[in-house]
Amino acid sequence: MTTQVVVVGSGYAGAGAVKRLEAELDASAELTWISEQDYHLVLHEVHRCIRDPSVESKIAIPVDDVKDDSTEFVKGHVENVDVDERIVELADEEIEYDYLLLGIGSGTAFFGIEGLQEYAHELKSLDDARAIHADVKEAAAEASREDPAQVVVGGAGLSGIQTAGEIAEYRDEHRAPIDVTLVEGLDEVFPGNDPELQGALRSRLEDLDVEIITGEFISKVDEDTAYLGDDEDDDALEYDVLIWTGGITGHEEVSEMSLEQDDRSHRVFAEADFQTSDERVFAVGDTALVEQGADNVAPPTAQAAWQAAEVAGENVARAAAGKPLKTWRHDDKGTVISVGDDAVAHEVKLPVLGSFPMNVFGGPAARNLKKAIAARWIADVASPRHALDAWESM
């Protein structure tokens, strides 16, 4: 009897798990891959498309270049999963499964801030990057040196920093009349991280003439103004383009699934072996809150998703074969963040060599490391040819 294995999602977790499942499943299993997009997006480089939309051809890898011919791909939006009947429900069809791996990523958290979801761009897809590019370009064309276009980026985490850096580089390359402001509700950029790293990131943002406002939360948004704090009269930022990168949450569809999940974010609870409250359903990546010890879960990062996908894919294959499951622990190998054409690296662990001799560094070493990380992933998930082709765009 054939075992039906289904993977939902084409992000890092989904694509990586498909690759591992193809290597691990035996001949008695059939693999189906479902995603809304017929490509895998190297999401941690999507900010590059804000400055240069041509980069999208380098970071959007067709699923046919990722999967084996034996893997069936279905393009569609998953509306629900019936765990009792073991059915994945799409808009116009139903797909049965024996084992299911959810890797559908996350949505943007707007935290109930009035007007924010209505008026702000987010950055979770190629369409988002295209829209930001178009609006920044249009705003700059209508502005002047005396009255520059105002671009406001909310949230100074990794995505917000990289977005602000790309828009600043776009401004400088095109000599466009644009002011870029980065707003963070907590007291420093890249909150909760090493002060040395925070200082290095702030310095590079300031070198790009990005205005930084910290310790001020966006409390309300209308069609041309973002209000900070409680006093709307004193703290208001007029904008032409507003981008929000301030948090993640589970997709709305997950809330309808009969799986144990966080009541607020609707991210699915998963054990360290990726098994959910239903033994036939596994979850990985930003979709899941993967247990990592006492009151701790895996970070919602690309790096964690890459690592987790390997074990999650193997575990689904092991479950299908009736074998015991493996547990997974995230191994933090450091952080590398783009700030325009520059980059900053922190606590990097290199294969064989171990920890890099400097805690925080930038310059050519950090830039090339950032490229190498993206290239290695692309080579693993697609081919060395794809990686080489993308190198200059990273």
Stockholm file with secondary structure:
# STOCKHOLM 1.0

chainA/1-394         MTTQVVVVGSGYAGAGAVKRLEAELDASAELTWISEQDYHLVLHEVHRCIRDPSVESKIAIPVDDVKDDSTEFVKGHVENVDVDERIVELADEEIEYDYLLLGIGSGTAFFGIEGLQEYAHELKSLDDARAIHADVKEAAAEASREDPAQVVVGGAGLSGIQTAGEIAEYRDEHRAPIDVTLVEGLDEVFPGNDPELQGALRSRLEDLDVEIITGEFISKVDEDTAYLGDDEDDDALEYDVLIWTGGITGHEEVSEMSLEQDDRSHRVFAEADFQTSDERVFAVGDTALVEQGADNVAPPTAQAAWQAAEVAGENVARAAAGKPLKTWRHDDKGTVISVGDDAVAHEVKLPVLGSFPMNVFGGPAARNLKKAIAARWIADVASPRHALDAWESM
#=GR chainA/1-394 SS CCEEEEEECCSHHHHHHHHHHHHHCCTTEEEEEEESSSEEECGGGTTHHHHCGGGHHHHEEEGGGTSCTTSEEEECCEEEEETTTTEEEESSCEEECSEEEECCCCEECCTTCBTHHHHCBCCSSHHHHHHHHHHHHHHHHHCCSSSCEEEEEECCSHHHHHHHHHHHHHHHHHTCCEEEEEEESSSSSSTTSCHHHHHHHHHHHHHTTEEEEESCCEEEECSSEEEESSCTTTSEEECSEEEECSCEECCGGGGGSSSCBCTTTCCEEECTTCBCSSTTEEECGGGEEEBCSTTCBCCSSHHHHHHHHHHHHHHHHHHHTTCCCCCCCCCCCCEEEEETTEEEEESCEETTTEECSSSEECHHHHHHHHHHHHHHHHHHHTCHHHHHHHGGGC
#=GC SS_cons         CCEEEEEECCSHHHHHHHHHHHHHCCTTEEEEEEESSSEEECGGGTTHHHHCGGGHHHHEEEGGGTSCTTSEEEECCEEEEETTTTEEEESSCEEECSEEEECCCCEECCTTCBTHHHHCBCCSSHHHHHHHHHHHHHHHHHCCSSSCEEEEEECCSHHHHHHHHHHHHHHHHHTCCEEEEEEESSSSSSTTSCHHHHHHHHHHHHHTTEEEEESCCEEEECSSEEEESSCTTTSEEECSEEEECSCEECCGGGGGSSSCBCTTTCCEEECTTCBCSSTTEEECGGGEEEBCSTTCBCCSSHHHHHHHHHHHHHHHHHHHTTCCCCCCCCCCCCEEEEETTEEEEESCEETTTEECSSSEECHHHHHHHHHHHHHHHHHHHTCHHHHHHHGGGC
//
